[in-house]
Amino acid sequence: MKKNIQTEPAANIRQKAEAVQIKKSLKATSPLSDAKTLKLIHELEAHQIELEMQNDELLKAKEEAKINAEKYTELYDFAPSGFFTLSIDGEILSLNLCGANILGKTRLQLINKRFGLFVSSDTKSIYNLFLNKVFKSKGKESCDVMFNGNGHKSTHLHLTGIVNENSNICLLTVVDLTDIKTTKQNLKNTDEKYRQLFHQMMNGFALHEIICNAEGKPVDYRFIEINNSFLAITGLNKQDIIGKTCLEALPDIEPFWINTYGEVALKGKTIRFEQFNVSLNKYFEVTAYSLQKGQFVAVFNDITDRKRAEENLQRANIFLDSIIENIPDMIFLKDARELRFIRFNKAGEDLLGIPREEMLGKNDYDFFPKEQADFFIKKDRSVLSSKGILDIAEEPIQTKHQRIRILHTKKVTILNSHGEPEYLLGISEDITEQKKAKEELNKKMDQLLRFQRLTVDRELAMIELKKEVNELLKSVGQEEKYKIVGGK
């Protein structure tokens, strides 16, 4: 942009002209005949210089006007809004480049065309009313219309009009609101989408503001916004809590909640925790964070069923642990991959004489002779490969304090969810004393059988002898002396 040229007042030009003329007269070499001639020459020269300087000023003013015209033409044509002059009938008398671009035609094609021809039929009545009001009210009027041009998508236009001084021309400003409308609609759609997500999300959501006493200590908090899941999880009603404080809605709330949320709202902390709410008789998993100082968001899940299940499982585990610990047989559990002990009961400690802390994480080779460890590992691999149960009627084992004991062991494969071996369960009964008692019983039974055989042979011999005596008595005419049961 060229720099503006400032013109000088005529009086200053006159003074400068006289000063220039005096300098020229001092340089003149020809003598003057008289004072009048000199005065006349002086006036003529000053006037000539004045005319020259005025001409220079006119040239400067013309250049400045040209620059200003270029500047305002540029501002007019390249303005981001469309500028139109309309006749009282709505004909386009002039327009800038932006206006032509909005309507999708050249300026020559638009001159003397009615502006209303480009307005959609749905909004043409709005435009006609607007144009009439502009010329009648003589004030500024505005409206929003739609423009359908050249088969393109609809364009939203905002029109602002005012009449000129003669009241026969409307000066019209046109702003294309399409992008703004689209942005607003997108924002509205986005807002609606996230609002739906907000209310359809499975997690409970609540926005609160913390309430402090005069010393700045949190003493309560107020509900600002909640979603549907919050209501479903807590069983509260929206009208009973929005705008209310926590102590108004839940007067029996534990101080833990207010103190914890105070840390979040005032210090900007993000806290995750699980807590039982006495007022609602539920367990909650909560994530709390602050969007701005003094406010906090709580996102939470109802984990009551999970916590109850965990408590039941814990009680069941305690019960099972008690059973396992009090069973008189040795019970052990190995991982299927490396066959390391991961569980051992008290009976097993007492039998082997090794504390379970020393057993866990180790395998058979760490405690038993290699020959015995090889036997155990071989049996373990066999049952794992079969994915079944192995019953070992007798297996010797070297203990620390009781020497060699005889065990009756059952080994069971524990499969994972994919049907692959995960653990090896072993149950071993110490049958050493039973085996000794059985051997002693067998020994006594053998003795009894031998004695029984001797007794039977003696009884048979006596029966034969009695038979012979009876026969002799009978042969001499006497009665039989011995009655033989079952005999003839």
QUIPE-V114812 format. One record per residue. N is the residue number from 0. D_FIRST is the distance of its C-alpha to the first C-alpha in Angstrom with 1 decimal. Layout:
BEGIN
N_D_FIRST, N_D_FIRST
END
This chain:
BEGIN
0_0.0, 1_3.8, 2_6.6, 3_9.1, 4_12.4, 5_15.6, 6_18.7, 7_22.2, 8_25.4, 9_28.0, 10_30.6, 11_28.5, 12_27.9, 13_31.7, 14_32.6, 15_30.4, 16_31.9, 17_35.4, 18_34.7, 19_33.5, 20_36.6, 21_39.0, 22_37.8, 23_38.3, 24_41.8, 25_42.9, 26_42.1, 27_44.2, 28_47.6, 29_49.4, 30_51.6, 31_51.2, 32_54.3, 33_54.0, 34_51.9, 35_51.0, 36_49.6, 37_47.6, 38_46.2, 39_45.4, 40_43.6, 41_41.7, 42_40.6, 43_39.6, 44_37.6, 45_35.8, 46_35.1, 47_33.7, 48_31.4, 49_30.4, 50_29.6, 51_27.6, 52_25.5, 53_25.1, 54_24.0, 55_21.3, 56_20.2, 57_20.3, 58_18.1, 59_15.5, 60_16.0, 61_15.7, 62_12.3, 63_11.1, 64_12.9, 65_11.3, 66_7.7, 67_9.5, 68_11.5, 69_9.0, 70_7.6, 71_11.3, 72_12.5, 73_10.6, 74_12.1, 75_15.3, 76_15.8, 77_14.9, 78_16.5, 79_19.5, 80_21.9, 81_23.2, 82_22.9, 83_25.7, 84_27.3, 85_31.0, 86_33.8, 87_36.9, 88_38.4, 89_35.7, 90_34.3, 91_30.6, 92_28.9, 93_25.3, 94_23.5, 95_20.3, 96_20.2, 97_21.4, 98_24.3, 99_25.3, 100_25.2, 101_27.4, 102_29.9, 103_29.8, 104_29.4, 105_26.9, 106_25.7, 107_28.0, 108_30.9, 109_30.3, 110_29.9, 111_33.2, 112_34.5, 113_36.0, 114_34.1, 115_37.5, 116_38.4, 117_36.2, 118_37.7, 119_40.7, 120_44.1, 121_44.8, 122_42.0, 123_41.9, 124_44.2, 125_41.8, 126_38.9, 127_41.1, 128_42.2, 129_38.6, 130_37.6, 131_40.6, 132_40.1, 133_36.5, 134_37.7, 135_40.9, 136_39.7, 137_36.6, 138_35.2, 139_33.1, 140_34.9, 141_34.3, 142_36.2, 143_36.2, 144_37.1, 145_37.5, 146_36.0, 147_37.9, 148_35.9, 149_36.9, 150_39.7, 151_37.3, 152_38.1, 153_37.8, 154_34.5, 155_34.5, 156_32.2, 157_31.7, 158_31.3, 159_30.2, 160_30.7, 161_30.9, 162_31.8, 163_29.8, 164_31.2, 165_33.5, 166_34.8, 167_34.8, 168_31.6, 169_30.9, 170_27.4, 171_27.8, 172_25.9, 173_27.1, 174_26.9, 175_28.5, 176_31.0, 177_32.8, 178_31.7, 179_32.4, 180_35.7, 181_36.5, 182_35.8, 183_37.9, 184_40.6, 185_40.5, 186_40.7, 187_43.5, 188_45.3, 189_44.9, 190_46.1, 191_49.0, 192_49.8, 193_49.9, 194_51.8, 195_54.4, 196_54.6, 197_54.9, 198_57.9, 199_59.4, 200_59.3, 201_62.8, 202_62.0, 203_62.2, 204_58.9, 205_58.6, 206_55.9, 207_57.2, 208_56.3, 209_58.5, 210_60.4, 211_61.3, 212_63.7, 213_63.0, 214_63.4, 215_60.8, 216_63.5, 217_63.1, 218_65.8, 219_64.7, 220_61.8, 221_60.5, 222_59.9, 223_56.4, 224_56.2, 225_58.7, 226_59.2, 227_62.1, 228_63.6, 229_63.8, 230_66.0, 231_68.1, 232_68.7, 233_69.5, 234_71.2, 235_69.4, 236_67.9, 237_64.2, 238_64.9, 239_67.2, 240_64.7, 241_61.1, 242_60.2, 243_63.6, 244_64.3, 245_66.2, 246_69.2, 247_69.3, 248_69.3, 249_71.3, 250_73.3, 251_75.3, 252_72.4, 253_73.0, 254_71.1, 255_69.9, 256_67.3, 257_65.7, 258_65.8, 259_64.3, 260_61.5, 261_60.8, 262_60.2, 263_57.7, 264_55.8, 265_55.7, 266_55.3, 267_53.3, 268_56.1, 269_56.8, 270_60.6, 271_62.8, 272_66.4, 273_69.5, 274_71.3, 275_74.1, 276_73.3, 277_76.5, 278_75.3, 279_74.4, 280_77.1, 281_74.7, 282_73.2, 283_69.4, 284_67.1, 285_64.0, 286_60.5, 287_58.7, 288_55.2, 289_52.7, 290_49.3, 291_48.6, 292_50.7, 293_53.5, 294_53.6, 295_55.2, 296_55.8, 297_59.3, 298_59.8, 299_63.5, 300_66.2, 301_69.8, 302_71.9, 303_75.1, 304_76.8, 305_75.7, 306_76.9, 307_80.2, 308_80.6, 309_79.9, 310_82.5, 311_85.0, 312_84.3, 313_84.7, 314_88.0, 315_89.1, 316_88.3, 317_90.2, 318_93.1, 319_93.0, 320_92.7, 321_95.7, 322_97.6, 323_96.7, 324_97.5, 325_100.9, 326_102.0, 327_104.9, 328_103.7, 329_101.1, 330_97.7, 331_94.9, 332_91.6, 333_89.9, 334_86.6, 335_87.2, 336_85.1, 337_86.6, 338_89.6, 339_88.8, 340_90.3, 341_87.8, 342_90.4, 343_93.9, 344_96.3, 345_98.8, 346_101.8, 347_100.3, 348_99.8, 349_103.4, 350_104.7, 351_102.9, 352_102.9, 353_99.2, 354_96.6, 355_94.0, 356_91.2, 357_92.5, 358_92.8, 359_89.3, 360_86.9, 361_89.8, 362_92.0, 363_95.8, 364_95.8, 365_94.9, 366_98.1, 367_100.8, 368_102.7, 369_101.1, 370_103.8, 371_103.4, 372_99.5, 373_99.7, 374_101.9, 375_99.6, 376_96.4, 377_98.2, 378_99.2, 379_95.7, 380_94.1, 381_96.7, 382_96.0, 383_92.2, 384_92.5, 385_94.7, 386_92.5, 387_95.7, 388_98.4, 389_100.9, 390_104.2, 391_105.8, 392_109.3, 393_109.9, 394_107.8, 395_108.7, 396_106.2, 397_106.4, 398_105.8, 399_105.4, 400_108.4, 401_110.4, 402_110.8, 403_110.7, 404_110.3, 405_110.6, 406_107.8, 407_107.5, 408_103.8, 409_101.6, 410_98.2, 411_95.6, 412_92.2, 413_89.3, 414_86.7, 415_82.9, 416_81.0, 417_80.8, 418_84.5, 419_84.5, 420_86.6, 421_84.9, 422_87.8, 423_91.5, 424_93.8, 425_97.2, 426_100.1, 427_103.1, 428_106.5, 429_108.8, 430_112.1, 431_113.8, 432_116.4, 433_116.7, 434_117.5, 435_120.1, 436_121.6, 437_121.8, 438_123.4, 439_125.9, 440_126.6, 441_127.1, 442_129.6, 443_131.6, 444_131.6, 445_133.1, 446_135.8, 447_136.6, 448_136.9, 449_139.3, 450_141.4, 451_141.3, 452_142.6, 453_145.5, 454_146.4, 455_146.4, 456_148.7, 457_151.2, 458_151.2, 459_151.9, 460_154.8, 461_156.4, 462_156.2, 463_158.0, 464_160.6, 465_161.2, 466_161.6, 467_164.3, 468_166.2, 469_166.1, 470_167.5, 471_170.4, 472_171.3, 473_171.2, 474_173.5, 475_176.2, 476_176.1, 477_173.9, 478_170.7, 479_167.3, 480_166.2, 481_162.4, 482_160.2, 483_157.3, 484_154.2, 485_152.8, 486_155.6, 487_158.3
END
